[in-house]
């Protein structure tokens, strides 16, 4: 791949990973989309996220993972029909009140092998949730290259614009030196777009696309990249079952996700002692906003995976939707164990 082409594809990956916002003007967006369409035209998209079977040996000593023989469920659980009806009624009520355009929910309860999907065909721009892909890539590379995470990089402000987001806290600073491990923490815990940009800029785009193929996640054919809630959930399934990374790296990844400082969504209304490994993402523009969150909720009985993806008219309307749905699911699954 030529240097200019690789440069353009890198920007596209940054936009996909961070979420395209209205600070990126239409010219840049059109230029990137045209170039990446040509570059990726030969990559076949695979939209099946439910076909993989992972066989692993069980081993203990970890807090956030459970290496098990994991086969994706093919059918929904009738026991969750009541929960699904309540969630649907809540979403429809918000839609009628013009507080929501649409929402999708995926739940996988590991305690009883249950799952459910609400509005499973609806697609969304995952935005910063794809930072988990970058995390997986670097941790996978570190298994073949010992010492990679301790490699130091000086952050330099890039020539291209860095996507901005509504929810952000700490950021890396220009001219300072960071290890890959530091950058991964900034990217996941603080959802720092600067750290994400620098990590992607130092990554071969071919590695990115190869991993997406390996994980059977739809490949980005342009910057208008979309996926369903169940497709995104594959990432957390692989981390929990330690199916893609080593046990140690899967545990490390979930510990980072457990430190996420975004508290307005999944975790807001949950009991304070409940551990949650989670990642949010936002996307959209002037006329539509999107906010999503996915994570593993570690109840006393057994953990469950939940992914909530939303579209609305105002970004401030969406965090309460995610937190309310999260609490509804938590309460319902808790009652199963009573």
Backbone torsions as a table, in degrees:
resi	resn	phi	psi	omega
1	UNK	NA	130.8	-178.8
2	UNK	-66.5	158.5	-178.1
3	UNK	-60.3	-47.4	178.7
4	UNK	-61.5	-38.0	-179.1
5	UNK	-68.7	-43.2	178.5
6	UNK	-63.3	-37.5	178.1
7	UNK	-60.5	-44.9	-178.7
8	UNK	-67.8	-41.7	178.0
9	UNK	-63.6	-37.5	177.5
10	UNK	-60.1	-44.1	178.3
11	UNK	-62.0	-40.9	178.7
12	UNK	-60.6	-43.3	179.2
13	UNK	-64.5	-36.9	177.6
14	UNK	-63.6	-44.7	-180.0
15	UNK	-64.7	-41.8	178.4
16	UNK	-63.6	-41.5	-176.2
17	UNK	-73.6	-31.1	-174.3
18	UNK	-100.6	-21.1	-177.7
19	UNK	98.5	118.6	-179.7
20	UNK	-72.9	126.3	177.9
21	UNK	-122.7	174.5	-170.6
22	UNK	-74.8	2.7	173.1
23	UNK	-78.8	-16.0	175.2
24	UNK	-88.2	116.7	-173.3
25	UNK	-75.4	166.2	-173.3
26	UNK	-64.0	-31.7	-179.1
27	UNK	-64.9	-47.5	-179.9
28	UNK	-61.4	-44.3	-178.3
29	UNK	-60.6	-45.3	-178.9
30	UNK	-65.1	-42.5	-179.1
31	UNK	-62.4	-45.7	-179.5
32	UNK	-65.4	-45.2	-176.6
33	UNK	-62.3	-42.8	-179.4
34	UNK	-63.3	-44.0	-177.2
35	UNK	-69.1	-45.6	-178.0
36	UNK	-69.4	-30.4	175.7
37	UNK	-59.9	-43.6	179.4
38	UNK	-67.4	-40.2	-177.1
39	UNK	-67.5	-38.9	-171.5
40	UNK	-101.4	8.1	-175.8
41	UNK	-61.9	-25.9	-177.4
42	UNK	-88.3	-5.0	-179.6
43	UNK	-89.4	120.6	-177.8
44	UNK	-77.6	127.0	177.7
45	UNK	-75.6	137.1	177.0
46	UNK	-121.3	107.0	-174.2
47	UNK	-92.5	6.1	180.0
48	UNK	-89.3	117.6	179.0
49	UNK	-111.3	9.9	-172.6
50	UNK	-121.3	18.5	-169.8
51	UNK	-109.5	-3.9	-173.0
52	UNK	-89.1	143.9	174.7
53	UNK	-121.2	129.8	-176.3
54	UNK	-118.8	124.2	179.1
55	UNK	-110.5	119.8	-177.1
56	UNK	-138.1	160.6	175.6
57	UNK	-86.3	137.0	178.1
58	UNK	-73.6	134.8	174.4
59	UNK	-146.0	147.3	-175.0
60	UNK	-100.2	-167.5	176.7
61	UNK	88.8	8.1	-179.3
62	UNK	-120.5	149.6	-176.3
63	UNK	-92.3	-38.7	-169.6
64	UNK	-107.2	-12.1	-178.0
65	UNK	-115.4	162.9	173.4
66	UNK	-144.1	90.3	178.7
67	UNK	-64.8	114.3	-175.6
68	UNK	-142.0	169.0	168.6
69	UNK	-74.6	113.9	-171.7
70	UNK	-120.7	119.4	175.1
71	UNK	-120.5	127.1	-179.8
72	UNK	-62.3	140.2	178.7
73	UNK	-74.0	143.8	-178.2
74	UNK	-99.3	-16.3	-175.5
75	UNK	-129.0	154.9	176.1
76	UNK	-77.8	158.2	-177.8
77	UNK	-95.9	121.4	178.6
78	UNK	-56.9	-27.6	-179.6
79	UNK	-63.0	-19.1	-179.0
80	UNK	-101.0	8.2	-179.7
81	UNK	-62.7	-37.9	179.2
82	UNK	-64.5	-44.3	177.1
83	UNK	-61.4	-44.3	-179.2
84	UNK	-60.3	-41.4	179.3
85	UNK	-64.3	-41.0	179.1
86	UNK	-65.8	-42.2	178.6
87	UNK	-64.2	-41.8	-180.0
88	UNK	-63.4	-41.7	179.4
89	UNK	-63.7	-40.1	179.0
90	UNK	-63.9	-45.6	-179.7
91	UNK	-64.4	-43.8	-179.7
92	UNK	-64.2	-35.3	178.1
93	UNK	-64.1	-42.1	178.7
94	UNK	-68.7	-35.2	178.1
95	UNK	-64.1	-41.8	179.1
96	UNK	-66.6	-29.9	179.3
97	UNK	-86.2	3.7	-179.7
98	UNK	59.6	33.8	174.8
99	UNK	-101.5	-6.6	-174.8
100	UNK	-155.0	140.8	173.7
101	UNK	-89.1	-46.5	175.5
102	UNK	-170.6	166.0	177.5
103	UNK	-153.2	150.4	176.0
104	UNK	-128.4	147.8	-179.5
105	UNK	-135.7	132.1	172.1
106	UNK	-121.8	133.4	179.2
107	UNK	-132.1	132.9	172.5
108	UNK	-128.7	110.5	-179.1
109	UNK	-97.2	112.6	-174.9
110	UNK	-75.4	-20.1	-178.1
111	UNK	-63.1	-36.6	-177.6
112	UNK	-127.6	14.3	179.3
113	UNK	62.1	38.7	-178.0
114	UNK	-103.1	153.9	170.9
115	UNK	-153.3	156.6	175.1
116	UNK	-152.5	153.0	176.7
117	UNK	-133.9	133.9	176.2
118	UNK	-116.5	127.3	-174.5
119	UNK	53.8	54.4	-172.3
120	UNK	-68.3	-20.8	-177.5
121	UNK	-88.2	-12.2	-178.7
122	UNK	-68.7	135.0	-179.1
123	UNK	-109.3	153.8	-175.9
124	UNK	-142.5	158.8	172.0
125	UNK	-86.2	113.6	-171.8
126	UNK	-69.1	-23.3	178.6
127	UNK	57.8	-133.0	-173.8
128	UNK	-66.9	-10.3	175.5
129	UNK	-62.2	-24.6	179.0
130	UNK	-75.2	-2.8	172.7
131	UNK	-63.0	-23.7	176.0
132	UNK	-64.7	-33.9	176.2
133	UNK	-62.2	-45.2	178.4
134	UNK	-60.4	-40.4	177.8
135	UNK	-60.8	-46.8	179.8
136	UNK	-61.2	-41.2	-178.5
137	UNK	-61.6	-50.0	-177.2
138	UNK	-66.0	-38.1	178.6
139	UNK	-68.4	-36.0	176.6
140	UNK	-65.7	-43.3	178.6
141	UNK	-62.8	-34.1	-178.4
142	UNK	-67.5	-22.7	177.9
143	UNK	-72.5	-22.6	177.5
144	UNK	-100.0	-17.8	-178.1
145	UNK	-129.5	84.7	179.4
146	UNK	-56.3	138.5	-179.9
147	UNK	91.3	-6.0	-177.9
148	UNK	-58.3	-42.5	-175.6
149	UNK	-67.3	-18.7	178.7
150	UNK	-95.7	-0.1	176.6
151	UNK	-64.2	136.6	-176.1
152	UNK	-101.4	139.5	179.8
153	UNK	-133.8	135.8	174.8
154	UNK	-88.6	125.0	-179.5
155	UNK	-79.0	127.9	176.4
156	UNK	-122.5	135.7	-179.0
157	UNK	-60.6	121.9	-177.1
158	UNK	-72.2	163.3	179.6
159	UNK	-74.1	-29.7	-178.2
160	UNK	-85.1	155.2	-179.7
161	UNK	-70.8	140.0	178.3
162	UNK	-91.7	126.6	179.0
163	UNK	-56.9	140.7	178.4
164	UNK	-101.7	159.1	178.1
165	UNK	-139.1	161.2	-177.3
166	UNK	-72.3	-41.4	-174.5
167	UNK	-106.3	104.5	174.6
168	UNK	-153.5	154.0	-177.3
169	UNK	-126.3	-96.1	-176.6
170	UNK	-80.0	146.2	178.2
171	UNK	-136.2	151.2	174.4
172	UNK	-72.1	161.8	-174.7
173	UNK	-118.2	143.2	-179.8
174	UNK	-62.0	139.3	177.3
175	UNK	87.4	-8.7	180.0
176	UNK	-95.6	152.3	-178.2
177	UNK	-97.2	135.9	-179.4
178	UNK	-135.5	146.2	170.9
179	UNK	-80.1	161.6	174.9
180	UNK	-57.6	-39.3	178.6
181	UNK	-58.9	-42.4	177.9
182	UNK	-62.4	-45.3	-177.6
183	UNK	-64.1	-38.5	177.2
184	UNK	-62.7	-39.5	178.5
185	UNK	-64.9	-46.0	178.5
186	UNK	-60.8	-40.7	-178.1
187	UNK	-65.5	-41.9	-174.5
188	UNK	-89.7	-50.7	-175.0
189	UNK	-70.2	-43.5	-176.5
190	UNK	-106.5	-1.9	-177.7
191	UNK	53.4	41.6	-175.9
192	UNK	-74.2	118.0	179.7
193	UNK	-71.1	-27.5	176.8
194	UNK	-64.6	-47.1	179.0
195	UNK	-62.1	-40.4	180.0
196	UNK	-63.0	-46.5	179.7
197	UNK	-57.5	-43.4	-176.0
198	UNK	-71.5	-36.2	176.5
199	UNK	-65.8	-44.5	179.8
200	UNK	-66.8	-39.0	-179.2
201	UNK	-63.6	-26.0	-179.9
202	UNK	-99.7	18.7	-179.1
203	UNK	-119.9	136.5	176.1
204	UNK	-69.9	124.0	-177.7
205	UNK	-59.1	-28.0	179.0
206	UNK	-62.9	-35.3	178.8
207	UNK	-65.4	-39.8	179.8
208	UNK	-60.4	-50.5	-176.6
209	UNK	-68.3	-35.2	178.6
210	UNK	-63.7	-40.0	-179.7
211	UNK	-67.0	-41.6	178.8
212	UNK	-59.1	-39.8	177.2
213	UNK	-65.0	-44.4	-178.8
214	UNK	-60.2	-39.0	-176.8
215	UNK	-86.9	0.6	178.8
216	UNK	59.0	39.9	175.6
217	UNK	-103.6	138.8	-179.5
218	UNK	-52.7	134.5	179.3
219	UNK	-82.1	142.4	177.0
220	UNK	-72.1	115.8	177.5
221	UNK	-93.2	-12.8	173.2
222	UNK	-162.7	-178.0	-176.4
223	UNK	-76.4	-10.2	172.9
224	UNK	-87.1	60.0	-173.1
225	UNK	-83.7	127.7	-178.8
226	UNK	-131.9	158.0	176.9
227	UNK	-157.3	166.7	179.7
228	UNK	-92.9	168.9	179.1
229	UNK	-63.2	-40.5	-179.2
230	UNK	-70.4	-34.4	177.0
231	UNK	-64.1	-42.9	179.3
232	UNK	-66.0	-35.2	-175.5
233	UNK	-59.2	-20.3	178.8
234	UNK	-53.5	-38.3	-176.1
235	UNK	-61.3	-44.8	-179.5
236	UNK	-74.6	-29.2	174.8
237	UNK	-62.2	-43.9	-178.6
238	UNK	-66.4	-36.3	178.7
239	UNK	-68.6	-45.0	-177.9
240	UNK	-64.7	-41.5	-178.9
241	UNK	-86.6	-2.5	-178.6
242	UNK	53.1	45.5	-174.6
243	UNK	-88.8	-19.0	-176.1
244	UNK	-112.6	-42.3	179.3
245	UNK	-101.2	169.6	172.0
246	UNK	-64.8	162.0	177.9
247	UNK	-55.6	-44.2	-178.5
248	UNK	-63.7	-41.6	-179.8
249	UNK	-73.4	-33.5	175.5
250	UNK	-64.3	-42.8	177.6
251	UNK	-63.4	-43.1	179.1
252	UNK	-60.1	-44.0	-179.5
253	UNK	-62.1	-45.5	-178.4
254	UNK	-70.5	-29.8	174.9
255	UNK	-66.0	-39.9	175.4
256	UNK	-62.2	-46.8	-179.2
257	UNK	-64.3	-29.1	176.4
258	UNK	-67.9	-21.1	-179.4
259	UNK	-92.0	0.4	-178.5
260	UNK	-49.7	131.5	-176.0
261	UNK	-93.1	10.9	174.6
262	UNK	-84.0	111.8	-173.0
263	UNK	-116.1	9.6	-175.1
264	UNK	-91.5	-5.3	-174.4
265	UNK	-115.1	-108.3	-174.5
266	UNK	-50.9	-42.0	-169.3
267	UNK	-90.8	-11.9	-169.3
268	UNK	-54.4	-46.2	-174.0
269	UNK	-104.7	9.5	178.2
270	UNK	-86.3	155.8	176.1
271	UNK	-54.8	142.5	-174.6
272	UNK	-63.9	-21.4	-178.4
273	UNK	-89.0	-0.5	-179.7
274	UNK	-83.0	125.3	178.2
275	UNK	-82.1	136.8	-178.8
276	UNK	-136.1	124.6	172.2
277	UNK	-102.7	114.4	-167.5
278	UNK	-149.0	160.6	176.2
279	UNK	-146.1	134.2	177.1
280	UNK	-104.8	167.0	175.3
281	UNK	-154.2	146.7	177.4
282	UNK	-131.9	153.6	-179.6
283	UNK	-157.4	-179.7	176.1
284	UNK	116.1	-169.9	-176.6
285	UNK	-148.3	-146.4	-173.7
286	UNK	-69.7	-32.7	-171.9
287	UNK	-104.8	-12.0	178.2
288	UNK	-150.0	136.4	176.8
289	UNK	-117.6	146.9	177.6
290	UNK	-128.8	139.2	175.5
291	UNK	-141.5	132.7	-176.4
292	UNK	-137.4	161.4	173.8
293	UNK	-156.6	142.4	178.3
294	UNK	-136.1	148.0	179.1
295	UNK	-176.0	170.6	174.1
296	UNK	-103.3	123.3	179.9
297	UNK	-102.2	118.4	-174.7
298	UNK	-96.0	83.7	174.7
299	UNK	-69.9	166.4	177.6
300	UNK	-62.4	-34.3	-174.8
301	UNK	-78.3	-56.2	-179.5
302	UNK	-167.4	151.0	-179.5
303	UNK	-75.7	159.3	171.2
304	UNK	-138.0	152.7	178.1
305	UNK	-101.7	133.5	177.9
306	UNK	-136.2	135.7	173.6
307	UNK	-128.1	125.0	179.6
308	UNK	-121.9	124.7	179.0
309	UNK	-124.5	133.0	-173.1
310	UNK	-133.6	150.6	171.8
311	UNK	-126.9	134.9	180.0
312	UNK	-150.2	-177.0	-178.2
313	UNK	-91.4	-28.3	-179.0
314	UNK	-134.5	134.3	-176.4
315	UNK	-61.4	-33.4	-177.6
316	UNK	-70.1	-16.6	178.2
317	UNK	-78.1	-17.4	-168.0
318	UNK	-87.5	-37.9	177.7
319	UNK	-55.6	-42.8	178.1
320	UNK	-63.3	-30.3	177.2
321	UNK	-64.0	-46.5	180.0
322	UNK	-63.9	-44.3	-178.0
323	UNK	-66.8	-37.5	178.9
324	UNK	-67.1	-45.4	178.1
325	UNK	-62.2	-42.3	179.2
326	UNK	-58.7	-44.2	-179.7
327	UNK	-68.0	-37.7	178.1
328	UNK	-61.8	-42.6	179.4
329	UNK	-67.5	-44.6	-180.0
330	UNK	-59.2	-46.9	-178.8
331	UNK	-63.3	-41.5	-178.1
332	UNK	-66.7	-44.2	179.9
333	UNK	-69.5	-31.1	176.6
334	UNK	-64.4	-38.4	-179.3
335	UNK	-66.6	-27.5	178.8
336	UNK	-60.6	-33.7	-176.0
337	UNK	-89.3	-6.2	-178.1
338	UNK	-75.4	NA	NA
